[in-house]
Amino acid sequence: ELVNALWGMNPLAVSRVWGSRIGELSEGAAADLIAVDYAPVTPLTEESLLGHLLFGLGSARVDTTIVGGRVLMHGGRLLLDLDEREVSAKAREAAHDVWRRFASLS
């Protein structure tokens, strides 16, 4: 089933690749999570949860980010000492290279 694959197999596969436990909230597991500002326009129910996860939450604004137990963003503001414009420019540059590699595969 799709839900089991998304919630069960993805964390398992990534845990094996990265060598750390993810996808669980327990002692010793990676403490990486985000809180999003999500106000759905349709009811959020047990039956609609997968649709919200697939189509709604992806466009929600990230409010808080915690990595390794350390809060990196809160209230939509980065709590890191870095130049966001410089980081964005480097990300755009890297994305261009990634898309060029994808194009070369076809």
Secondary structure by P-SEA (a helix, b strand, c coil): caaaaaaccaaaaaaaaacccccccccccccccccccccccccccccaaaaaaccccccccccbbbcccccccccccccccccaaaaaaaaaaaaaaaaaaaaaac
